[in-house]
């Protein structure tokens, strides 16, 4: 039996916002992308951002 995975739906403009976030210098150089939770919720939603982070292959850095 296949496992179904929830993929949140986003507004059409949301894809542009995500592209802009991942195009910033911090994302390109492996740094930390900082956005306020309220802004993320207003633009795409936290679940959608997490799904996009996984889809693009980013991962959480663990402390040394």
Backbone as numpy.savetxt, mean C-alpha at the origin, in Angstrom:
# Nx Ny Nz CAx CAy CAz Cx Cy Cz
-9.63 -27.80 -2.15 -10.46 -26.62 -2.15 -9.58 -25.38 -2.15
-9.91 -24.44 -3.00 -9.10 -23.22 -3.10 -9.45 -22.24 -1.99
-8.46 -21.56 -1.53 -8.65 -20.52 -0.53 -8.96 -19.20 -1.24
-10.02 -18.55 -0.85 -10.38 -17.26 -1.44 -9.74 -16.15 -0.63
-9.18 -15.19 -1.32 -8.52 -14.08 -0.64 -9.30 -12.81 -0.92
-9.56 -12.04 0.12 -10.30 -10.79 -0.02 -9.38 -9.72 -0.61
-9.81 -9.11 -1.69 -9.07 -8.01 -2.29 -10.00 -6.80 -2.29
-9.68 -5.80 -1.48 -10.56 -4.64 -1.37 -10.70 -3.88 -2.69
-11.88 -3.36 -2.95 -12.12 -2.55 -4.15 -11.75 -1.10 -3.83
-11.19 -0.42 -4.82 -10.78 0.96 -4.63 -11.45 1.85 -5.66
-11.53 3.13 -5.32 -12.03 4.11 -6.28 -11.03 4.23 -7.41
-11.46 4.63 -8.60 -10.53 4.76 -9.74 -9.34 5.68 -9.44
-9.55 6.76 -8.75 -8.48 7.70 -8.42 -7.48 7.10 -7.43
-7.91 6.10 -6.69 -7.07 5.48 -5.67 -5.80 4.88 -6.26
-5.90 4.32 -7.46 -4.72 3.74 -8.10 -3.67 4.81 -8.37
-4.11 6.00 -8.73 -3.16 7.10 -8.96 -2.47 7.48 -7.66
-3.22 7.51 -6.57 -2.65 7.87 -5.27 -1.61 6.83 -4.86
-1.94 5.56 -5.04 -0.98 4.50 -4.70 0.27 4.57 -5.56
0.10 4.82 -6.84 1.26 4.96 -7.73 2.17 6.08 -7.27
1.57 7.19 -6.84 2.35 8.33 -6.36 3.09 7.98 -5.07
2.43 7.28 -4.17 3.07 6.88 -2.91 4.28 5.99 -3.18
4.11 4.99 -4.06 5.20 4.06 -4.32 6.27 4.63 -5.26
6.01 5.78 -5.85 7.00 6.42 -6.71 7.91 7.37 -5.93
7.60 7.61 -4.67 8.41 8.56 -3.89 9.81 8.00 -3.67
10.73 8.87 -3.37 12.14 8.49 -3.22 12.34 7.45 -2.12
11.62 7.60 -1.01 11.77 6.65 0.09 11.42 5.23 -0.36
10.35 5.08 -1.11 9.96 3.75 -1.60 10.98 3.21 -2.59
11.50 4.07 -3.43 12.45 3.65 -4.46 13.80 3.23 -3.88
14.16 3.80 -2.73 15.46 3.50 -2.13 15.36 2.56 -0.93
14.17 1.97 -0.73 14.01 1.02 0.37 13.78 1.66 1.72
13.40 2.92 1.72 13.15 3.64 2.97 11.74 3.43 3.48
11.39 4.22 4.46 10.08 4.14 5.10 9.15 5.16 4.46
7.97 4.72 4.08 6.96 5.63 3.54 6.06 6.03 4.70
5.98 7.32 4.95 5.18 7.79 6.08 3.94 8.52 5.57
2.78 8.02 5.96 1.51 8.66 5.65 0.63 8.54 6.88
-0.19 9.54 7.15 -1.09 9.46 8.29 -2.21 8.46 7.97
-2.60 7.69 8.97 -3.62 6.67 8.79 -4.91 7.28 8.27
-5.28 8.45 8.75 -6.52 9.10 8.31 -6.47 9.41 6.81
-5.30 9.78 6.30 -5.15 10.05 4.87 -5.25 8.77 4.06
-4.63 7.71 4.55 -4.69 6.42 3.85 -6.14 5.94 3.80
-6.84 6.02 4.92 -8.24 5.60 4.96 -9.10 6.41 4.00
-8.85 7.71 3.92 -9.64 8.58 3.04 -9.37 8.29 1.56
-8.14 7.94 1.22 -7.78 7.74 -0.19 -8.05 6.33 -0.69
-7.58 5.32 0.03 -7.68 3.95 -0.48 -8.19 2.94 0.55
-8.01 3.22 1.81 -8.35 2.26 2.86 -7.11 1.47 3.26
-7.01 1.15 4.53 -5.83 0.47 5.06 -5.68 -0.94 4.48
-6.78 -1.67 4.32 -6.70 -3.02 3.75 -6.18 -2.98 2.31
-6.63 -2.00 1.55 -6.18 -1.88 0.16 -4.69 -1.54 0.10
-4.23 -0.67 1.00 -2.80 -0.34 1.03 -1.97 -1.56 1.38
-2.40 -2.32 2.38 -1.67 -3.52 2.77 -1.62 -4.54 1.62
-2.74 -4.68 0.92 -2.77 -5.61 -0.21 -1.82 -5.15 -1.31
-1.75 -3.86 -1.56 -0.86 -3.33 -2.60 0.61 -3.47 -2.20
0.90 -3.29 -0.92 2.27 -3.47 -0.42 2.71 -4.91 -0.68
1.84 -5.87 -0.37 2.17 -7.28 -0.62 2.30 -7.56 -2.11
1.37 -7.03 -2.91 1.38 -7.28 -4.34 2.66 -6.77 -4.99
3.16 -5.63 -4.51 4.37 -5.04 -5.08 5.65 -5.64 -4.51
5.52 -6.55 -3.56 6.69 -7.26 -3.06 7.45 -6.57 -1.93
6.86 -5.54 -1.35 7.53 -4.89 -0.21 7.30 -5.75 1.03
8.18 -5.61 1.98 8.01 -6.33 3.23 8.47 -5.46 4.38
8.04 -5.82 5.57 8.40 -5.07 6.76 9.85 -5.35 7.11
10.60 -4.29 7.41 11.98 -4.46 7.86 11.98 -4.79 9.33
12.73 -5.80 9.69 12.82 -6.19 11.09 14.02 -5.49 11.74
13.85 -5.06 12.99 14.98 -4.40 13.67 16.17 -5.35 13.80
17.36 -4.78 13.77 18.60 -5.58 13.85 18.80 -6.18 15.21
